[in-house]
Amino acid sequence: MLGIEDVSVAFVWVATVLSALGCVIYGAVMWNRGGGERE
């Protein structure tokens, strides 16, 4: 699978991809939430 021979490396690779997707989803959800007025 993608040249990954060790299970632990594959797990970390999947965790990294899922973390990046989680950040994108979180950013999309929070994009237009007002954080208060800034002066």
C-alpha positions as CSV (number, residue, x, y, z in Angstrom):
1,M,0.0,0.0,0.0
2,L,1.8,3.1,-1.3
3,G,5.1,1.5,-0.5
4,I,4.5,1.5,3.2
5,E,5.7,-1.8,4.7
6,D,5.2,-1.3,8.4
7,V,1.8,-1.2,10.0
8,S,2.8,1.6,12.4
9,V,3.9,3.9,9.6
10,A,0.6,3.2,7.7
11,F,-1.3,4.1,10.9
12,V,0.6,7.4,11.4
13,W,0.1,8.2,7.7
14,V,-3.7,7.7,7.9
15,A,-3.8,9.7,11.2
16,T,-2.0,12.6,9.5
17,V,-4.4,12.6,6.6
18,L,-7.4,12.4,8.9
19,S,-6.0,15.3,11.0
20,A,-5.6,17.5,7.9
21,L,-9.1,16.7,6.8
22,G,-10.4,17.5,10.3
23,C,-8.6,20.9,10.2
24,V,-10.2,21.7,6.8
25,I,-13.7,20.7,8.0
26,Y,-13.3,22.7,11.3
27,G,-12.1,25.7,9.3
28,A,-15.0,25.5,6.9
29,V,-17.5,25.2,9.8
30,M,-16.0,28.1,11.8
31,W,-15.3,30.3,8.7
32,N,-18.3,32.7,9.2
33,R,-18.8,32.5,12.9
34,G,-18.4,35.9,14.3
35,G,-15.7,36.3,16.9
36,G,-17.0,39.7,18.1
37,E,-16.4,43.2,16.8
38,R,-12.9,44.4,16.5
39,E,-12.0,48.0,16.6
